[in-house]
């Protein structure tokens, strides 16, 4: 290795049953540099990062590291019932004669947080924190070990736009102190804004490598998909009878709940909820879905036909709320739909219809898998997400609750998901879109509502959207 090389991968190959995930990859990371790794879902990016970290063993090839390597996972590996300091220092707690020195541990976490401009309460329970703050805990855990190489797998997938610049300010500061940083991401604007070099993977291989200042978002995107990006479906004229009416809704905690929300979503309309995470979006979604108690009224003026689904749900966290990872694609495609008459054969499930529906989802949503019978945990995160979206839409429900529907998926897959939501809207479905991607909301919503501290702070028609005003409302400064 050269003096500047912090990590060198040579000839890395990794296979899983029926899939070549990584196929002969060479890659170098340099001290003090931010390197972006991009590609379609299932391109092998996360697998390569896991091999570089030592979490997975390659079938062939070598990994050389100068110093220690840290990995911040896309799906957090935190213990929700423990406090922040316990998670950050788990297994490395400072000791005193009779056990763990909790005061010293809290001080250590405050020290790391302050040094990296990451404000956090060491005594907070992780399960009570919004996802954006949990991301800080995950990052602090790795920073406490002072790694020479830091691998970040989709680090901003769960962050609101207002949090992303602050996150990358920390990463840029780390690089300036000499840390080599690899960012696995689908967000190409972040690639252009923060990285020095970008490597593109497709089907397990590196297909392009370039200096970021010498390329463009369009060139990177074309390299990712092997051609031009798919276009998002166009809107059709639709009727606007009410499908969902929420009246004076109160739900959730005082800190992150909703307090007096009133809104309507009409048939053939996408209503987008914009806001910094933690301003009541989760409580609103859970109350509408009937998952938590609430005060007020949730009214469905347009009742579905007997036996038909009332609501299709794309949940916020696909692992916790959406999928059973050890179940197959077929089994996951049926979850929540078991009582539909068309899926029943007498008292039992119609296994043939189950497979037909799963196959339809896989084909219509480009879910890439070796077979319908593989366990969902073997799919890439993006393909898991496309399976979720397909399941929510396959029965043509009159109402769809879509919570961050394109989280963690590549630009081509995001365009496909957004097209399917617009097509459902064109067919008369009402869609409530909760997304921390403001560009996504502005791109496909017919109306935009801004949430701040549990209330609707503003409303905009598509023709009158004002990005600057929305940004101020999101920050509570309008």
Secondary structure, 3 states (H helix, E strand, C coil): CCCCEEEEEEEEEEEECCEEEEEEEEEEEECCCEEEEEECCCCCHHHHHHHHHCCCCCCEEEEEECCCEEEECCCCCCCCCCEHHHHHCCCCCCEECCEECHHHHHHHHHHHHHHCCCCCCCCCEHHHCCHHHHHHHHHHHHHCCCCCEEEEECCCCCCCHHHHHHHHHHHHHHHHCCCEEEEECCCHHHHHHHCCEEEEEECCEEEEEEEHHHCCHHHHHHHHHCCCCCCCCCCCCCCCCEEEEEEEEEECCCCCCEEEEEEEEECCEEEEEECCCCCCHHHHHHHHCCCCCCEEEEECCCCCCCCCCCEEEECCCHHHHHCCCCCEHHHHHHCCCCCCHHHEECCEECHHHHHHHHHHHHHHCCCCCCCCCCEHHHCCHHHHHHHHHHHHHCCCCCEEEEECCCCCCCHHHHHHHHHHHHHHHHCCCEEEEECCCHHHHHHHCCEEEEEECCEEEEEEEHHHCCHHHHHHHHHCCC
